[in-house]
Each structure stands twice: as C-alpha cells, then as structure tokens.
Amino acid sequence: QVQLVESGGGLVQPGGSLRLSCAASGGISSVNVMGWHRQAPGKQRELVAHIISGGSTNYADSAKGRFTISRDNAKNTVYLQMNRLKPEDTAVYYCYVLVASGTYWGQGTQVTVSS
C-alpha cells in the first residue's frame, strides 16, 4: 500500500522560508506526478504546484516566483521550497502522488505564517 510521509511544516514569520518534504513508499515502481495542494480554514483545497516524471512543473499563480517544487526520483520524494512566505500562505499542505494504481495523499502538514 502506498504511504506518504510529509515533513517540514511549522511556524514562520512573514518573509521567511520553509521547505516541505514528502516521501512515498509502498512498492512504487514509478511515480507519474508528485505535487502539493493546500487548504486554508474555510476554503477549498487548491493546487500549489506539481511536477511530472520528466521534470515539467506547474504552479498556482499565488506560488509563482516564490515556491519551487522539485523531486528525487530515486527516493520517490517531492520537495516544496517556499520563500517570501505571506500570512495568506497559512494552510495545511498535502502532498500527493499519481501512480499506476491511483492517486494517494499525505496526512497534511501545517504551515503557519505569522508574526
């Protein structure tokens, strides 16, 4: 069974940085897409960024220029480097992977941007 383990969330001041990690395990031979969504209180879950196996990336407008998604295929791990964080980035961040057997989600990690 596919499992995703996230790490790297926390409390940071506006303008600060955080790096999220998400490691996938469970007999995965190849991962097509890896990415991150987020959900703020009272709002719908939204895409932050994703990266496909060939390395192409896609970002939400709110993330462009501040966030960078990357992946280590050998480790089945996806990273989200978040710079110049804003209070409106506060949310639970969920990683996901798309593999042959379906889409799987992590448990979520809280990111709070506050002074």
Order of alpha helices (4+ residues) and beta strands (2+ residues): beta-beta-beta-beta-beta-beta-beta-beta-beta-beta-beta
